[in-house]
Amino acid sequence: MRQMLSTIMDVGFQSVVLALLVALMSTGGVAAGEFGNLAGYEPTTEVTGWAILDLDQRSIETQLKIGTANSFKNAASIYDQGGHAGSYAVIDIDVPLAREIDEGEMAHGLVTGGGDQAKGTLVGYHFGGEKSLNVLYHVPRDPKNVKVENMCVVGGLKDSGDVVTKGCYDTSGTIRVDNKEYKYTYDVMKRTFGHISLASINRLAMREMYKISDDCYGCPYPVSVILLEGL
């Protein structure tokens, strides 16, 4: 088990570095500095939602250092399910959606359990008739404004002691999406997930930059070979 998790950590870390390198090299015509400073770099696109994945790695390392069967299980759960990056809530609504809604639609009217206004964006395509919404938690685009203690972080961290619920949406209330209001309920501990995990990043890097296939023109890219196989 220890050897398996060490391998997981090595590959996962390399893939995270790869993903961040791609993000930091992207230009997009945005003035440098607009998205803050990240470990000495000035990204030209918004990368905080991905960069906080390093907090998953810190949690995994903490669990591995504990060295028990349960802590190894916790480490594997964090690797597979994530927690810090791409945190989203699955909110159950009282009536079915009136029509289909695209990803990126803003969700209004949400508040945290502490009564603060909260931003939310739908993640994934929602079909008309569905009775739940996947609402992505907002992460400040400037890294210096990211305060983990104010976030909603659950996912695979449930048994690690790193769960944060201060920034989670209230367990019930009213949400407005696509100019229509819905009453909702939300189980924070059971229905909060990580949209981005070390495992998903590794699969993405393998599929889009490393593995030779019809879907990956020019693969493997030299940088992916270095990061996934070593020098």
N, C-alpha and C positions, 0 to 999 in steps of 0.2 A: 504493500500500500504506500509506504513512504517513497519508494522508488518511482511509482506511478505518478504520485503527486508532484515530485520533483520534476519529472518530465513535463507534466502539465504546466508547471510554473515557467519552465524554460521556454516552451513553445508559445505559451500565452503571452509572456512578457515581450518576446520578439515580435509577435503580431501586433501588440499594442504600439510598440515603437514604430512599426511599419505604418500603422494607421495614422499616427500623429505626424510622421514625416510627410505623408501624402497631404494631410490637412495643412501643415505649415508651409508646404511648397506651393499650395494653391494661391493664385493671385486674385482672380475675380474682380479686378479693377477697384478694390477697396483700399483706401489710404492706410498705410501701416500705422499701427498704434491705436486704431479705432477699437480693436478687440482686446486691448490691454497687453500685459506682458505675461508670458508663460515660460517659466524656468529659463529666463534670459532671452527668449525669442519674442518677437512681435508678430503674432499670427495675422494673416490678412483675411481670414474667414473666422466664423464663430466655431470654436473647438472646445469650449468648456464642457459641453454636454458629453463629449468623448473623453476629454482629458481627465475628468474626475474618476475615470475607470481605474486610475492608479490607487485610489482608495480601496477598491476591491482587492487589489494585489496586497496592500498593506494588511487588510483583514485576513487574507489567506495566509500570509507569512506569520501573523500572530497565532493563528490556529495551528500551523505546522510546528511552531516552537513549543506549544503546549505538549504535543507529542502523545496524545491519547487516541484511542479508537474513535471516540466521539468527535474530537477536534479534527481528525483527518476527514471524517464524514462532513463536518461543517465546512472545511476547506473545499472539498469537492462540490458541495452545494453552492458555495459562493462562485466558484469557477464556472459552473454550469448555468446558474440562474441569475448571477449578477446581483445588483442592489443599488449601488450609488449612481451608476450611469443610466440615463434613459428611464428613470423611475416613472411609472405610470399607474394610475388607479383604474380599476374596472368598477364602474358605477352602474348600479341597477336603477332603471327609471320606471315610473309607474305606468306609462302607456307606451306602445310601440312608436318608433320613429315614424314621422309622417312621410318621409321620403329618404332616398339615399343621400349620404353626406360624405364629401371627400376628406381625405387626410389634410390636416392643417387648419381646419375650421376652428375658430376660437370658441372657447367655452366661457360663459360669463356667469357672474353671480355666486361663484364659489368663495367660500371662506374656510380658513383653517379651524381646527378645534379650539384655537385660542381667540378666534373672532377676527383675525386679520384677513384682508382681501387677498385672494390668491389667483394667479394666472394659470390658465390651462389651455391646452391645444389637443384636439383629437388626433390620435395616432392610428393609422390604418384606415381602410375604407369601411364605411358603415352602410349596410343595406337598409332600405325601408322595411319596417316591421320588426327590426331588432329591438330588444329591451335592455340593452346594456351599452355603455359608452366607454371606450378606452381613452382616458384623459392623461396626457403627458404633463408631468410637473415641469414648471419653468425653472431654468437654470440661468443665472445672470451671465451675460456674454463676456464680461470682464472678470478674469479669474480672481482678482483681488476682492470682488464682491460676493464670491461664493463662500458661504458660511454653512458648513455641514450641520451645525447644531440647529439651523433653521429649516432644514430640508425634511423631506419625507423619504426615508430609506428603509426598505424592508427586504423584499425579494428573497435571495438565498441567505440573508444575514440573520434570519429569525433566531437561530440558536447560538449565534456568535457573540452576542452582547453589543453589537454595533448598530442595532436598529435605532433609527431616529424618527419620531412621530410628531415633533412640534409643528412641522410645516405641512402635515397631512390635512386633506380636506375634512371638513366636519362629516360625521357619520350619517347625517341626513340633512336635507335642505332642498333648495330649488336651484336648478341649473338651466341656463338659457343657451340654446344651440340653434343656429339657423333661424333666428328670430322666433323661436318657440320655447316656452318654458315647460320643464318637466320636474316633478318631484322625484327625489332620488334617495337611495340608501347605499351605504358603503361600509364594508367590513375592512378596516385598515390592515389588520394583520393577515387576513386571508386573501385579500384582493388587491394587493400592491406588489407590483413585479418590476423587474429590471429589463428594459427593452434592449439594453446593450450589456453583454457579458464578455469575459475573456474567451469563453468557448465560441460565442457567435463571431467575435472579431477574428479568431483563428480560422474559422470556417470561411469567413468572407475573404481573408487574405489568400487562403488556399485556392478558392474558387476564382477570384478576380485578378490575382497577380502571380500565381505560382503553378497551379495545376494546368497542364496542357489539355485544352479542350476547344470545341467549336465556340464556346462562350468566352474564351479568354485569348483574344488575338495577341500574338507576340509573347505569350507566356512560355517559360517563366521569365519574369523581369529580373534583371541582375540583382537589384536591391533586395528582392524577395528571396533569392537564393542565398544571399549573404546572411539575411536575418533568420531564415528558417533552417539553413543547413550549416551556417558558420563559414568562416573564411577557410 
